[in-house]
């Protein structure tokens, strides 16, 4: 060819086809999971779950979940690996009083390479006690807690159940292991709360403690109170009781409580008690105008992105109860990230009727990313 060069022009088409790795492909399939953590609590209200949701968000335990599904009595967390599920179970055991058990199901196996594919299920049961529950302890448990009274009020549920005796202000903590050895149950349904009006308050000072008594609360004040139901104002029926809310109550205030004198209780421990040791009324918390509190609430919480089977008509009321608990309990909100709501102006920490509010110093600024700080390709970085 005497050094001749042959050339030919032709068109080459390149097709760019994206491809996922096997792990990402399973995640995008949505229904794929290797482990699930089923968290359950056999109660009719969800105060503990609302608190647990905020703890999970604060510690970012939801980042490894494939999806979160809300069902009637709990939450299901799905994971792509068993190790992430075990980490969640260990976190729950350190956060709330609970017990757990694990099981696994064989999906497939290869007899030649001796490999097995399992799906693991972790069942976590939280103790069926929530804040503001009235409980009756067994005599043995009450004695082991410092000879406190059997009728107690649950003031908080964190890693343990915090109880207070409204007759003596004695406090105690019951962890998960102790509860399952000496179980007790709530005496009332939350919807059985009744509204009372305070007729008279007499503070009890310098009450002597019995032998072997435990620690008394310094944040509460013991008082003898005469109350009357708001539904019975046209009668002369009044009730006398002792309460741990002496620092909050004044004559004329409204307070919520449970009526033990006119109810039929079905509990093995309270049925064996001396009737003279059972109070007529147990007061739970002071009552404020809920509509006004909602209107002046200048903060908000974040929520988990989860699937819901069905919206309960009572969910909104229970969520408002949880928000009010955060406002009233400083210890409880230390473990919760509270964000400032820019749509509501900042006012004083307390209103005219004395309803507790969260101070501005306890709120975080919510981060909103409206556009890329670097701008488009080749553009200068935004500095404002």
HELIX and SHEET records of a PDB file:
HELIX    1   1 UNK A   22  UNK A   28  1                                   7    
HELIX    2   2 UNK A   47  UNK A   58  1                                  12    
HELIX    3   3 UNK A   82  UNK A   95  1                                  14    
HELIX    4   4 UNK A  139  UNK A  144  1                                   6    
HELIX    5   5 UNK A  176  UNK A  181  1                                   6    
HELIX    6   6 UNK A  190  UNK A  192  5                                   3    
HELIX    7   7 UNK A  230  UNK A  232  5                                   3    
HELIX    8   8 UNK A  270  UNK A  272  5                                   3    
HELIX    9   9 UNK A  275  UNK A  277  5                                   3    
HELIX   10  10 UNK A  290  UNK A  295  1                                   6    
HELIX   11  11 UNK A  315  UNK A  328  1                                  14    
HELIX   12  12 UNK A  332  UNK A  335  5                                   4    
HELIX   13  13 UNK A  360  UNK A  362  5                                   3    
SHEET    1   A 6 UNK A  98  UNK A 110  0                                        
SHEET    2   A 6 UNK A 115  UNK A 126 -1                                        
SHEET    3   A 6 UNK A  35  UNK A  40  1                                        
SHEET    4   A 6 UNK A  74  UNK A  79 -1                                        
SHEET    5   A 6 UNK A  65  UNK A  71 -1                                        
SHEET    6   A 6 UNK A 307  UNK A 308  1                                        
SHEET    1   B 4 UNK A 134  UNK A 136  0                                        
SHEET    2   B 4 UNK A 151  UNK A 157 -1                                        
SHEET    3   B 4 UNK A 161  UNK A 164 -1                                        
SHEET    4   B 4 UNK A 171  UNK A 174 -1                                        
SHEET    1   C 5 UNK A 239  UNK A 243  0                                        
SHEET    2   C 5 UNK A 223  UNK A 229 -1                                        
SHEET    3   C 5 UNK A 194  UNK A 203 -1                                        
SHEET    4   C 5 UNK A 254  UNK A 259 -1                                        
SHEET    5   C 5 UNK A 281  UNK A 286 -1                                        
SHEET    1   D 2 UNK A 299  UNK A 300  0                                        
SHEET    2   D 2 UNK A 339  UNK A 340 -1                                        
END                                                                             
